[in-house]
Amino acid sequence: MKSESDKPIVLKPHGYEWLSRLDIPLFLMTVHLEEARARRYSFEWALAYGTTPGWTELFVDRPRRLEPVRIATVVLSVEGKDPTFQNTEDDPQRIWLGPMLAEFHLAQLSDDTMVRAIQALLKGWCASLTDLIYLRRQGIRYTLHWSAGTLPALAYAEINASAGNEAATTQTLKRIVPMIDLLSLQTDPSDVALAAALATIRQRADERGIPRLPGVHV
């Protein structure tokens, strides 16, 4: 929990590593005392695709003076400069935590319907983040997309199946597929086993009438 401001959360290397090793969903709540308002955010974007251990600055509000790097929308650089990815104290990686999950005012907490809606949203996020943490532990890199009041969905995922561990790959696919809402998967043509598995996924999706949209690459 922190006060609502444009100041970043600064993590030293050991702090970032400690956060990334936790197997529990991590949330941040910012509080605006004068307006009696609270906003909830997730740390997951800061621990997933394109981020590495080192000095890190986490931004709750996307700063105007920072521009997104082309390769990953969650990593920000100083305006007019390209990041060096040194992740040092003088040149830390800068990460926007992404859209807020929910916003509520103190007066709304007396509304049972509102409270139940917030509880349901956070419960859903906890379930989704549990699966995402599993994916991170399997070495899968991914990006997410969501808006306030919605659950996260995979926007991009990379699965490295080159190690020859078909059993682990199969289990990973079973866990990752329900989270993918953009079923247009691309694979290495030389990986026959994975291509066959994804062909089956597409067939099942077609049978269930799930539309295929561009955006996810495996």
C-alpha positions, -999 to +999 in steps of 0.1 A: +000+000+000+012+035-008-001+070-012-013+080-046+015+099-063+037+099-094+067+088-075+080+053-086+085+024-063+123+018-063+135-018-060+171-028-054+183-060-071+177-082-041+143-067-036+133-074-072+146-110-069+127-115-037+094-104-053+099-125-084+105-157-063+072-154-044+046-179-054+017-158-044-003-131-063+010-096-055-011-065-055-005-028-048-032-005-034-028+033-037-048+056-014-059+092-020-068+105+014-085+137+004-108+120-020-112+089+002-103+068-029-083+036-033-070+019-065-058-017-069-029-028-092-011-060-100+027-065-099+025-092-125+035-070-155+067-061-136+077-098-131+069-112-166+080-105-202+110-083-208+120-078-172+152-089-155+166-087-120+183-055-111+176-019-101+139-013-110+115+016-109+078+007-109+053+033-120+016+032-111+006+060-134+021+060-169+044+090-168+041+114-197+078+119-198+084+083-204+079+065-237+074+028-243+102+008-259+092-010-291+100-045-280+079-045-249+052-020-240+057-025-203+094-013-202+098+024-203+127+046-212+137+082-205+121+104-232+145+108-262+168+080-250+169+043-256+173+021-226+206+004-220+191-025-200+220-022-175+195-021-146+220-002-125+212+023-097+219+052-122+201+035-151+173+013-137+147-006-158+114+014-157+082-005-157+046+006-157+023-016-137-004-014-163-041-004-159-056-004-125-077-034-116-104-016-097-112+018-081-135+024-052-143+051-027-148+048+010-185+054+008-189+025-016-177+000+009-211+003+027-227-011-005-228-049-003-232-053-040-201-032-047-181-051-020-191-085-035-181-073-070-147-062-058-142-095-039-152-115-070-128-095-092-099-100-068-107-137-064-106-141-102-073-122-105-058-144-078-068-175-097-054-162-130-022-150-113-017-184-098-016-199-133+006-171-146+031-177-118+032-214-128+040-203-164+068-181-152+083-210-132+083-230-165+103-203-182+074-190-203+076-153-212+043-135-218+025-102-219-010-094-207-038-072-215-068-061-194-088-030-184-103-019-151-129-044-139-118-073-161-095-103-157-061-106-174-057-123-207-026-134-225-016-110-253+017-128-262+034-160-250+066-178-258+070-215-250+104-231-255+097-267-264+132-274-277+144-292-246+126-324-257+105-327-226+071-335-243+054-343-211+062-310-195+052-292-227+019-310-228+011-301-192+021-265-198-002-263-229-031-277-210-026-249-184-020-221-208-047-227-234-077-217-212-060-184-206-056-176-243-085-157-258-067-151-291-064-185-307-042-177-337-011-197-327+021-198-347+048-225-343+082-235-357+074-257-387+101-281-377+084-289-344+060-315-357+048-326-322+039-291-311+023-283-344+001-314-341-009-305-306-018-270-316-038-283-346-058-303-321-064-272-301-076-253-332-099-282-341-114-282-306-118-244-307-136-247-340-159-273-327-168-250-298-172-220-320-143-201-305-132-174-330-095-171-339-080-136-337-044-126-343-021-118-314-008-148-296+024-166-308+037-198-293 
